[in-house]
Amino acid sequence: KMAALGKDSKFGRFMISVQKFTYLPLLCLARFSWLSQSVQFAWNIKGNGVFENSTKSDELEKVQEAYLVGTAKTVEQVLLILHHTWVFLLCAQRPTIASALGFWMLAQVICGFILFAVTSLGHNGLPVYEADERPDYWKLQVTTTRNITGNWLMHWFCGGLEYQVDHHLFPMMPRHSLPKAHEIVVAFCKEHDIKFN
């Protein structure tokens, strides 16, 4: 259906024809979108800013507003400010503004590449549903994502996203809680005869 939507547009046909070449570069730049969304989330910015959030909904906004309140909100904001101050100070060590910007840009692209690798491992080759054919939320998350198994290095590399299924089911859950949630999810899937990836 998505290809059918693009067939009537010259730009759409072109983008579909080059998608295999643009996938990696675009995901390397996805870090900028996530950066923007982290600031929007921490400061409850209602507008979409630079990047449109395709998953934005009234329900998600309610969860975000309920989650970050009081001390938790202040801590999140302070940690974001400290992180970006530290990154700024690292970049400021470069001899010129151009090399500082280049260093920062390279760091964002490398982060985007790592996220691309983890995201690809957790999603590629799995079912994709048309909007009008999607199963319920639970089954959608379990059938369109997969967990990644491996040693401590893989765990470090993935940063908790090796529990991709569990992360999709519970996106607000801290990553240190995902292994315990994983046990519950696997048991639930087995009980309800849902294939777990």
HUDA-V23865 format. One record per pair of residues at least 12 apart in sequence whose C-alpha atoms are under 10 Angstrom apart, sorted by the first residue. I is the first residue (numbers start at 1). GAP is how many residues later the second one is. If there is no record, write none. Layout:
[[I/GAP] [I/GAP]]
//
This chain:
[[1/129] [1/130] [2/14] [2/128] [3/13] [23/93] [24/88] [24/89] [24/92] [24/93] [24/96] [25/84] [25/87] [25/88] [25/91] [26/83] [26/86] [26/87] [26/90] [27/82] [27/84] [27/85] [27/86] [27/87] [27/88] [27/89] [27/90] [27/92] [27/93] [28/78] [28/80] [28/81] [28/82] [28/83] [28/84] [28/85] [28/86] [28/87] [28/88] [28/89] [29/76] [29/79] [29/80] [29/81] [29/82] [29/83] [29/84] [29/87] [30/21] [30/78] [30/79] [30/81] [30/82] [30/83] [30/85] [30/86] [31/76] [31/77] [31/78] [31/79] [31/80] [31/81] [31/82] [31/83] [31/84] [31/85] [32/18] [32/19] [32/73] [32/76] [32/77] [32/80] [33/16] [33/17] [33/18] [33/19] [33/20] [34/17] [34/19] [34/78] [35/73] [36/12] [36/13] [36/14] [36/15] [37/12] [37/13] [37/14] [37/15] [37/16] [38/38] [38/39] [38/42] [39/37] [39/38] [39/41] [39/42] [41/20] [41/23] [41/24] [41/27] [41/32] [41/35] [41/36] [42/22] [42/23] [42/26] [42/27] [42/30] [42/31] [42/32] [42/33] [42/34] [42/35] [42/36] [42/38] [43/22] [43/25] [43/30] [43/31] [43/33] [43/34] [44/17] [44/20] [44/21] [44/24] [44/29] [46/15] [63/109] [64/108] [67/105] [87/17] [87/20] [88/12] [88/13] [88/16] [90/13] [90/14] [91/12] [91/13] [92/12] [114/43] [114/44] [115/42] [115/43] [115/44] [115/46] [117/40] [117/41] [118/30] [118/36] [118/39] [118/40] [118/41] [118/43] [118/44] [118/46] [119/26] [119/27] [119/39] [119/42] [119/43] [119/45] [120/25] [120/26] [121/24] [121/25] [121/26] [121/27] [121/37] [121/41] [121/43] [122/22] [122/23] [122/24] [122/25] [122/26] [122/39] [122/40] [122/41] [122/42] [122/43] [122/75] [123/20] [123/21] [123/22] [123/23] [123/24] [123/41] [123/42] [124/20] [124/21] [124/22] [125/19] [125/20] [125/21] [126/17] [126/18] [126/19] [126/20] [126/71] [127/13] [127/16] [127/17] [127/18] [128/12] [128/15] [128/16] [128/17] [129/14] [129/15] [137/31] [137/32] [138/27] [138/30] [138/31] [138/47] [138/51] [138/56] [139/30] [139/50] [139/55] [139/56] [139/57] [140/25] [140/28] [140/29] [141/23] [141/24] [141/25] [141/26] [141/27] [141/28] [141/29] [141/55] [142/22] [142/23] [142/24] [142/26] [142/27] [142/43] [142/44] [142/47] [142/52] [142/53] [142/54] [142/55] [143/22] [143/51] [143/52] [143/53] [143/54] [144/20] [144/21] [144/24] [144/52] [144/53] [145/18] [145/19] [145/20] [145/21] [145/22] [145/23] [145/51] [145/52] [146/15] [146/16] [146/17] [146/18] [146/19] [146/20] [146/22] [146/50] [146/51] [147/14] [147/15] [147/16] [147/17] [147/18] [147/19] [147/20] [147/35] [147/49] [147/50] [148/12] [148/13] [148/14] [148/15] [148/16] [148/17] [148/49] [149/13] [149/14] [150/12] [159/16] [159/17] [160/14] [160/15] [160/16] [160/17] [160/18] [160/19] [161/14] [161/17] [162/13] [162/16] [162/17] [163/12] [163/15] [163/16] [163/18] [163/19] [164/14] [164/18] [164/33] [165/13] [165/17] [165/20] [165/21] [165/31] [165/32] [166/12] [166/13] [166/14] [166/15] [166/16] [166/17] [166/18] [166/19] [166/20] [167/14] [167/15] [169/12] [169/16]]
//
